Amino acid sequence: MQFKTTHWALLIIGTTLLAVVLLWHDEASRHARVGETSHGPVLRVGYAIEAPYAELDDGGRVTGESPETLRALLRLAGRGEPQWVHVPFGDLIHELEMGHIDIAAAGLFITPERARRVDFTRPTVSARMGLLVRHGNPLDLHALEDVRRHPQARLAVLAGSVEETVARALGLSGPQLLSTPDALTAVAAVRDGQAAGLALSAPSLRLMAGQPGLAMAEPFRDTTPPGLSNIGYPAFALRRGDAMRATLDEALARFQGSPEHLALIARHGFTAAEVDAARRFTP
């Protein structure tokens, strides 16, 4: 009898300890996944590699116009460094909707289609479209629809980008449109001859044009169809109804156009004029 009593007592104690350990592990795992600071949960920020909007420096740190501007706004709002999550450009909005990230900081342009799915802050800068080609522009491309003159040629775009929307509106589709997951893949397609050109925002292309064998198409004719904007306005995207948008907009109103902000964007190839245009933006 004494043995049985001791046996059951040990079993109960062991089960209780196991439950406590599992509960502690679950709570620890939750904090490890989300993280917390004195100001609340650590924000998960999605980015896609497209310089100068978002890129990695030599040490692997996320940088670029969008991440650096966001860091400045979060500091003004009393928030710490966020958790950075790499996401393919075309999946950023989906990842927001699924709750896998809290903010997209990747130079996402404000469009009516995107604004039906997510909330945007005010734009941080502005940018016009450009066209990247191989050195010497062998097919004499100076507008997106020029690709249609060459049945075997393809135009590279980023999947889900404004440039893809414009290209399709101009009649480019099927085998003449190469939709890529990110800018690195797109520029490689041009360099390797898989695409005749790459349509992307001019600030991004100016950086790419410095690579051997590549150049900007000059002059470039912007033939964006009526109803589509020929100026892009990159902004931060958040889930619908997220109060953080108002927090970021309030901080942006204080920061945008300041000497600190202008110095920040200048390091990434943007000008004060591109900030002024963003400040005049009306939805």
C-alpha positions in Angstrom: 0.0 0.0 0.0 2.8 2.4 0.9 4.5 1.6 -2.4 1.3 2.4 -4.4 0.7 5.7 -2.5 4.3 6.8 -3.2 4.0 5.7 -6.8 0.9 7.8 -7.4 2.3 10.8 -5.5 5.4 10.8 -7.7 3.3 10.4 -10.8 1.2 13.4 -9.9 4.2 15.5 -9.0 5.9 14.5 -12.3 2.9 15.3 -14.4 2.5 18.7 -12.7 6.2 19.5 -13.3 5.9 18.5 -16.9 2.8 20.7 -17.4 4.7 23.7 -15.9 7.7 23.1 -18.1 5.5 22.9 -21.2 3.6 26.0 -20.2 6.9 27.9 -19.7 8.3 26.6 -23.0 5.1 27.7 -24.9 5.3 31.2 -23.3 9.0 31.5 -24.0 8.5 30.3 -27.6 5.8 32.9 -28.1 8.1 35.7 -26.9 10.9 34.3 -29.1 8.6 34.4 -32.2 7.2 37.8 -31.6 9.5 39.5 -29.1 8.6 42.4 -26.8 10.0 45.7 -25.8 8.8 48.2 -23.2 6.7 49.8 -26.0 5.0 46.6 -27.1 5.6 43.8 -29.5 8.5 44.1 -31.9 7.2 45.0 -35.3 7.8 42.5 -38.2 8.8 44.5 -41.3 8.8 42.9 -44.7 11.3 44.0 -47.3 12.2 42.9 -50.9 15.6 43.6 -52.4 15.3 46.5 -54.8 17.9 49.2 -54.4 17.7 52.0 -53.6 14.4 51.3 -51.8 15.6 48.3 -49.9 18.9 46.4 -49.9 21.5 44.8 -47.7 24.8 46.5 -46.9 28.2 44.7 -46.9 27.5 43.5 -43.3 24.1 42.1 -44.2 22.1 44.9 -42.5 18.8 45.9 -44.1 19.1 49.4 -45.5 17.8 51.6 -48.3 15.5 54.6 -48.5 12.5 52.7 -47.1 14.0 50.9 -44.2 16.1 53.8 -43.1 13.2 56.2 -43.2 11.1 53.7 -41.2 13.8 53.4 -38.6 13.8 57.2 -38.2 10.0 57.3 -37.9 10.0 54.5 -35.3 12.6 56.3 -33.2 10.3 59.4 -33.3 7.4 57.2 -32.2 9.5 55.7 -29.3 9.8 52.3 -30.9 12.9 50.1 -31.2 14.5 48.3 -34.1 12.0 46.0 -35.9 12.4 42.4 -37.0 13.3 42.3 -40.7 11.6 39.6 -42.8 12.7 39.1 -46.4 9.7 38.6 -48.7 9.5 38.3 -52.5 8.2 41.6 -53.9 5.0 40.1 -55.3 4.1 38.5 -51.9 4.4 41.5 -49.7 0.7 42.4 -49.6 -0.3 38.7 -49.2 2.1 38.4 -46.2 0.5 41.5 -44.7 -3.0 40.1 -45.1 -2.0 36.8 -43.6 -0.5 38.5 -40.6 3.0 37.3 -41.2 4.4 40.8 -41.3 3.1 44.1 -39.8 4.6 46.6 -42.2 5.9 46.4 -45.8 9.0 48.7 -46.3 10.1 48.0 -49.8 9.2 51.0 -52.0 5.7 49.8 -52.7 3.9 52.3 -54.9 0.4 53.5 -53.9 -2.1 52.2 -56.4 -5.9 51.9 -56.2 -5.7 48.1 -56.5 -3.3 47.8 -53.6 -5.2 50.4 -51.5 -8.2 48.1 -51.6 -6.3 45.4 -49.8 -3.9 47.3 -47.4 -3.6 50.8 -45.9 -0.8 53.1 -47.0 1.0 55.8 -45.1 1.7 59.1 -46.9 4.4 58.6 -49.6 8.0 59.2 -48.5 9.4 60.1 -51.9 8.3 60.0 -55.6 9.8 58.3 -58.7 9.3 58.2 -62.4 9.6 55.1 -64.6 12.7 54.2 -66.7 14.0 51.5 -69.0 17.2 49.5 -68.6 18.8 48.0 -71.7 22.1 46.4 -72.7 24.9 48.7 -73.5 24.4 50.3 -76.9 20.6 49.7 -76.8 20.9 47.1 -79.7 17.1 47.0 -80.3 16.7 50.8 -80.1 14.2 50.7 -77.3 13.0 54.1 -76.0 9.5 53.2 -74.7 7.9 50.1 -73.3 5.8 49.4 -76.3 8.9 49.4 -78.6 9.4 45.8 -77.4 6.3 44.9 -79.5 8.3 45.6 -82.7 10.5 42.7 -82.0 8.4 39.5 -81.6 11.2 37.5 -80.0 12.1 40.2 -77.4 10.8 40.2 -73.8 10.4 43.0 -71.3 11.3 42.2 -67.7 9.2 43.5 -64.9 8.7 42.8 -61.2 5.7 40.6 -60.5 2.9 42.7 -59.1 4.7 46.0 -59.9 3.2 49.2 -61.3 5.5 48.7 -64.3 3.9 45.3 -65.0 0.4 47.0 -64.9 1.5 49.7 -67.3 3.2 47.2 -69.7 0.0 45.0 -69.8 -2.1 48.1 -70.5 0.2 48.9 -73.4 -0.5 45.5 -74.9 2.6 43.5 -73.7 1.7 40.1 -72.4 2.4 36.4 -72.8 5.8 35.5 -74.1 6.9 39.2 -74.5 6.5 39.9 -70.8 8.9 38.3 -68.3 7.5 38.6 -64.8 10.3 38.2 -62.1 10.2 37.8 -58.3 12.7 40.6 -57.6 15.0 43.2 -59.1 18.1 41.0 -58.9 16.5 38.4 -61.1 15.2 41.0 -63.5 18.5 42.8 -64.1 20.2 39.4 -64.5 17.7 38.6 -67.3 18.7 41.7 -69.2 22.4 41.2 -68.6 22.2 37.6 -69.8 20.1 38.3 -72.8 16.9 36.7 -71.6 15.1 40.1 -71.7 15.6 43.1 -74.0 14.9 45.6 -71.3 13.7 46.1 -67.7 11.0 48.5 -66.8 11.4 49.8 -63.2 11.5 53.1 -61.3 14.3 55.4 -62.5 16.1 55.7 -59.2 16.5 51.9 -59.1 17.7 51.7 -62.7 20.2 54.5 -62.2 22.0 52.3 -59.8 21.8 49.2 -62.0 23.1 51.2 -65.1 26.4 51.4 -63.4 27.0 47.7 -63.9 29.1 46.6 -66.9 27.1 46.0 -70.0 24.0 47.9 -68.9 22.7 51.4 -69.6 19.5 53.5 -69.2 17.5 53.9 -72.4 18.0 57.6 -73.4 15.8 59.3 -74.2 13.0 57.4 -72.6 9.4 58.1 -73.7 6.9 57.6 -70.9 3.7 56.5 -72.7 1.7 55.5 -69.6 -2.0 55.2 -70.7 -4.6 57.6 -69.3 -5.9 56.5 -66.0 -2.6 55.2 -64.8 -0.1 57.5 -62.9 3.2 58.2 -64.6 4.7 59.1 -61.2 5.1 56.4 -58.5 4.6 57.2 -54.8 6.3 54.7 -52.6 4.9 54.4 -49.1 4.7 52.0 -46.1 1.9 49.4 -46.3 0.0 48.0 -43.3 -3.0 45.8 -42.7 -6.4 47.5 -43.0 -7.3 49.4 -39.9 -3.9 49.2 -38.2 -3.5 52.2 -35.9 0.2 52.1 -36.6 -0.5 53.9 -39.8 -1.6 57.1 -38.0 1.5 56.8 -35.8 3.8 56.6 -38.8 2.0 59.4 -40.7 2.3 61.7 -37.6 6.1 61.0 -37.4 6.5 61.4 -41.2 4.8 64.8 -41.0 7.5 65.9 -38.5 10.4 64.2 -40.3 9.7 64.6 -44.0 11.7 67.4 -45.7 13.9 68.0 -42.6 17.7 68.3 -43.1 18.1 64.8 -41.5 15.6 63.4 -44.0 17.1 65.0 -47.0 20.5 63.8 -46.0 19.2 60.3 -45.6 17.5 60.1 -49.0 20.5 61.7 -50.7 22.6 58.7 -49.6 20.2 56.5 -51.6 20.1 58.7 -54.7 16.9 60.7 -54.1 16.5 64.5 -54.3 14.6 67.2 -52.5 12.4 67.6 -55.6 11.3 64.0 -55.3 10.4 64.6 -51.6 8.5 67.8 -52.5 6.4 65.9 -55.1 5.6 63.3 -52.5 4.4 66.0 -50.0 2.0 67.3 -52.7 0.5 63.9 -53.3 -3.3 63.6 -53.0 -5.0 60.2 -53.1 
